[in-house]
């Protein structure tokens, strides 16, 4: 488990399991603008839900603050769009946005992809989220089409400076 100090908060990061799915759902439930969490997260983490062209290896990480799960990310190996990996879920609670939490979660996942030799990684971007496209672009992803972005080498995320915004 890693800890990163963000704007006066200590955030802990650790690998998640399907037992974290209820807390992940509660985190999103407190954010009406985000909409509900995917009810298949637990099945996804247990390997019982398979997105298109997903391969079995998958992982998730949670960001924990003093309220519990305040963010999460998940991804898997894939063959979709000629990619090696796919970022499946990314959520950060409103009170932690623009404080480097999503970037740290992305670095956690990029490390996992790198250890699994997954260089080219894609993500389906919520075009209705005003922060989604700028976030992925600022972390080196480029558009495949209107809804999908990709990193040709997700390891580049690990070489970017870590930022914690005030």
N, C-alpha and C positions, 0 to 999 in steps of 0.2 A: 504494500500500500504506500503510495506517495502522498506527500502533503505539499501544498503550494499556498503561500499567503497571497490572497487577493485583497483588494481594498478593505483593509481592516478585518478580514475574515480568514480563517484557516480552513482551506478546502482540502479534504482527503479524497484520494482516488484509489479505487480498487476494482478488480475484476468482479463482474456481476454473475449471478446465477439466476435460474428461473424463480428462485425464492425471493428475489428482489423485485419481480414483476409487479406485485401489488403496490409497493412503495413507488415504483416508477410511474404507475398509473395515477397514484395519489398526487404525485408532483405535478403531473399535467392537468389533473382535475382542478387544481387550484389556479389554473391559468385559462380562463374562459376563451381568450383569443387563440390559444393553441389548439383547442379542441381536444377530444378524448384521446388517450393513448391507444395504440393498436391492441385490441384484445388478444392478439395472437403472440404477444411478446414472449410469454412463458413457453408456449409451444415452439416458437422459433429458437429460444435458448436451449430447449431440451432436444432440438433436432427433429421435432414432429411437424413443424411448419417450414415449407421450403419455397422461398420466392423463386421466380422463373430462373432457370439455369444455375441455381445456387448449388454449391458443393457442400459437403458435410462440415468441414472445419468452419467454426464461427466463434465469435467472442463478443462480450459486452463489457463495458466499464461504467461505473457510476461515479458521480461527483457528490460528495457528502459534505453538508454544512451542519450547523447546529440544529437544523430542523429535520435532518435525515437526507434522503435522496433529493438532490436539487438539480440533477442533470444526468444524462446518460448518452451513450453512444454504442452502437452495435454494428458489426459487419461480418461478412463471410467471404469465402473464396467463391469464384463464379467463372462462368464462361460467357456471360452476357456482354454484348458489344465488343467481344475480343478482349475483355478485361480479365485480370487475374483475381480481382477482389471487388467487393461492392460495399459501400457504406449504406447500411439499411435504416438505421434510426439515429437521430441526433436531436436532443432536446436539452435546453438549459432554462431553469426558472427565471422569470422576469427580473427578480432582484439580483441575479448574478450575471445578467447579460452585459456585454461590453466590459467585462472584467477579466478576460482571458480564459474563462472556464471552458468554453467550447473549443478554443484553440488547444488547451491542454488535453481535453478528451480526444481531439483529433490526433494529437501526438501519440497518445496511448495506443490508439487504433493503428496508426501508421507504423509504430514499432512492431505490433503484432503482425501486420501485413508483411513487413520486411522480414521478420523471422520465418514467415511461411513463403518467402520468395515471391510474393505478390507485388509486382511493381505497378502495373497499370490498374488503377482503381477508379470505379465509376460511382456516381451518386445521382439519384433522382432528386432534382431541386424543386422545392415548392415555390413556384413562380408567384404565388399570391403572398408570400412572405417577403416584406421589403428588405429584410436583412439577409436572406438566404444567399442570393446570387453574389452580393458583395463579400460575404464571408468566404464562400468557396473560392472566388476569384482572388481575394487577398491571401489565401493560403495555397495559391498556385494551380488551382483547377481551371480547366478551360472548357468551353462549351462543346458538347457533341451535337446537340440540337437544343431546341427551346427548353426541354425538360431535363436533360441529362448533361452533367459535367463529368470530367475525368482528369486524373493526374496521370501523365505518362510515366512518372516515377514518384510514387507517394512518399518515397524516402526523402524527397526534397522538403517535405513538411518538417522533418526532423532537423534539417539544417537551417530552418528559419529561426530568427530570434524569438524567444518566448516573450510575450507582452502581457502586461497586466495593466489595463486602463483604469484611470481613477474614476 
